Amino acid sequence: MHKENSFLLNDWHPIAAVAETVVGKQYSTRVLGKEIRYTLTNDHLIARTEDSDLPLLLTKITYGLLWVSLSENPRDVPDIPEFKEHDRRVISAGAIRIATSGLRVVENFLDMAHFPFVHTDILGAEPLTEVTAYDVEIHEEVDEVHAVNCRFTQPKGSAAASEPVDMQYVYRIARPFIAILYKTCVVDPNRLDVLGLFIQPVDEESCIAHTIMCYLDDVNTDKQLRDFQQRIFGQDLMILLNQVPKGLPLDPKYETPVRADALSSAYRRWIKARNVTFGTAR
């Protein structure tokens, strides 16, 4: 781990979904290259590194996930107020291990241009392939990057959709390994569904993607919502596994951006400005 990665060290990282963790069972995992053992009790989460001489790690349970920090004084997790709304359903779409940098996974999540070609007849379809101009905003007060006024016509933009929808999107980059999507809710047009991508950086070139849905959906079962989201993610896997290099390039001369990549370009600049090198190509 390089000293320049203090932005990552002084943060929280997800290690599992609460719904997929058995109380009392001991688990092992890795975060930022460090081995971690953890156990969920009836009251809280206990975690420590494999070196038993080290003190217990700080832990947190929120947004349907278990979190640890390798810092003694981490910044708080991003605020996502929708998770506190009682009429929403918080459902884990599972933990998917991917042999590529977590930064690559986040960037793919932010990319609308691949919808018609990778998620054909679900999130997009030819000939409607153009990504219309959107706006990228830097929110310095919370140190986040947002993309607003994003829209894309989708044949089946959500599990609850029964006909094509002109989906409205807002992307929120809250951390290098956390991206949140707010999208049109077909059940309640006055509110937005929320999809959180929370990446566990296992090491430089592998990660675990934890996807949590925070939806207003009274149509589908939990399994139907989970199956729909896993189908989408499964379609992305071949792209992610074949990325070369596995680390995310931050030098624009290696991968030339186009207009549709405005958010990706802002994401890369934001990472570079925070001296994050873990998971980058260098």
N, C-alpha and C positions, 0 to 999 in steps of 0.2 A: 504494500500500500504506500502510495506516494504522499508526501506532506501536503501537496496541493489539493488533495481530496478531502480536506477538512469539512467542506460543505456537505459531503456525504456522511462522514463520520459523525457529525453533530446533528444527525437526523434520526428518524424512525424508519424501520424497514419491516414490511410484512413477512411473516413466516408460514402462516396457514390460515385457513378459514375456520371460524369457530364451529360451524356446522359439520365440518369434516374432521374434527379433532375429538378423540375419545378421552373423557375425563379420567385422569389417573395414569394414563399410558405415557411412557417416556418416548420422545422422538428425537431424532438427530437431523440437522440440516446445516446449511452454510449461508453466511451473509458476508459479502465483501471479502470472500476468501477465508473466512474464519469459521471453524467448526463450532456449532452451537447445539446444546442439548436443552430440551424444554419439556415441561409437563403442565397441562392445564388441570387445575384443581376446581373444586366447587366454588371457590372464592376468587381465585386469581391465576395468573400465569407466572410460572417460575422458569427462569432461563439462565444459563451460564455458558461460558465457553468451555471447550473440552479440557482446558487447563483448570483443574479443580481448585488451584490456589488463588484464582482470580475471584473477585466478588461477584455476586449475582448481578445480572444485567437488569437495567430498567426495562419494564414491560408495560404494555397497554393493550386494552381490548376495545376496539371501536370499529365502526363501519363493517361489522361482521367478520373482522380479521383479528388475528393475534399479531402484535408488533413487538419488536425489540429495538433497543438502541445500543450502540457500542460506545456511546458518550455518557458522561456523568451529568451533563447539562444540555440535553438536546433541545432544539427548537420544537414547538408543538407540531402535531400533525396538521395538515391543511384543514380548514373549516369547511365542511360540506353540510349546510343546514338541512338539506332535504332529507338526510338520514334520520332526522329527529321528527319528521312528520309522520304521525301515527297511521295514516291511511296508505302509506307506501309499503310495498313488499320488498324486503331486502333478501336477495337470493344469490348464493354463490354459484358461478358457472364453472367452478372447479379450478384446480391448480395444474397448469400445463408447463412442463419442463421443456425448455427450448435451448438448443446448442448454438446460441448466438448472443451477442451483447444485449442486455436489457434496453440500452438506448436505441438499438435497431428496432426492437419491438414497439417501443413508444412511438418512434417516428412512423412506423407502418400504420399504427393506430390513428395517426394524425392525417394520413394521406387519403384524400377523396378520389384522386385520379384513377386509382386501381379498381374502384367499385364495379364499373361495367364489365371489366375483363376477368376479375378474380371472383367476384360475388354476383355473377351473371344471373339476371332475373330475380335477384333478391334485393341487393343494395344498388343495383344499376343495370342498364342494358343498352346495347348499341341500338340506334346510332346516337343516343343522348350521352355522349362521352365528355363533353366540355365541362370543366370546372369553372363556374362563373366567378368573377372577382369577389373577394371577400376582404375583410379588414383585420389586420393584426394589431393588437393593442398591448402595450407594456404597462402592467399595473405595478408600479414601483412600491406602493405602500404595502403590498403583500408579496412582492418579488415573484410575480407570475406573468406568464404570457398567455393571452387569450386570442382566439380567432372568432370573430363575430360576423353576422350576416352571411353565413355559409348556407347554401341550399343545394339540394340535389334531388331530382325526381327518382323515386325508388319504387320498383314493382311491389316489393314487400318489405317496407322499411322496419317493421317490427313484427313480433309474433302475433300481435293483436290486429294487424292491418289486413283487411279483406280486399283492398283495391290499391292501385298505385297512389302514392302520397308524395307531395312536394315537401320533402323533409327539410326542416330548418334545424341547423346545427350551431352549437357554440362549443368550441374546444377550449379547454383550460389546462395549461401546463402548470401544475402546482409544485412539482419537484422534478429533478432529472428523471426519476423512475416512477412518477405518478402523473397520469393524464386522466382528465374527467371529461366526458362527453354529455352535453345537455341536448336533447333532441325532441322533436315534435312528439307529443303524446296523443295517439289517435283516440284514446279513451276520454281524455279531458283536454280539449284544444287550448284551454287557458293556462295549462301548466306544462312542464317539461319532464320527460323521463330522464333519469340520470344513470349513466353507465361509467363505472370507475375501473380503470386499469391500474392495478397496483403491482409493480414489478419488484420481485425479490432478486437483487443482484447476487447470484451465487458466487460467481467469479467473473473475470474479465470477459470471458466468451461463453458464458452460460447463465441462464436465469430461470426463474419460475414466474409465470404470469398468473396473478390472482385477479379474476374478473368478478366484480360485484355489481349486480343489478339493483337499482333502487327505483322501482317502477310503480306506476299507477295502472294496474292491469287486473280487471275483474273477469277476464275472459279465459285466460290460460291457467293451467296448473303449474306448479313449480317446475315439474319435469319438462313440460312443454317449453317454458321460458328458458330453462337450462339447455335443452336440446337445441333450440334455435340459436342461442349464442355460441354454443360449442360448434355447431355447424359452420358458423361464420369464421370462428377462430381456426377451425380445421382447414378451411380453404386458404388461410394465410400462411399456414405452416411451411409449405414448400418454398414459398418466396423467402421466408425468414431463414430457413435452413440453408438456402443457396446464396445468401448475401456474401459478397466478397469485397473487402475483408469483413470478418465477423464484427470487428470493432467499428464504431461510427466515425467516419472521417469528418473532421472539423475544418479542414482546409478546403475552401470551395473549388480549388483547382482540380481536385480528385473526382468530384461528382458535380457536374454543372447543373444548377437549378434552373427551372423555368417558372413562369408566373404562378402556376398551380402549386409550386413548392414554397410559397411565401412563408407559410407557418413552419415548415421544416427548416428553412433557412434561419428563421428567427429562433427556433429551438436550438440549433447548433451554435449560433452566436451567444445565446443565453448560457448554454453549458460552458462554452469556452471562457466567457467572462467571469465565471465562478470557479475557474481553475479546476474543473472536473476533468480528469484524464482516465479514470477507471471506466473501462468499457469503450474507450475511443480507439481509433486507429492511429498509431504513432510509431 
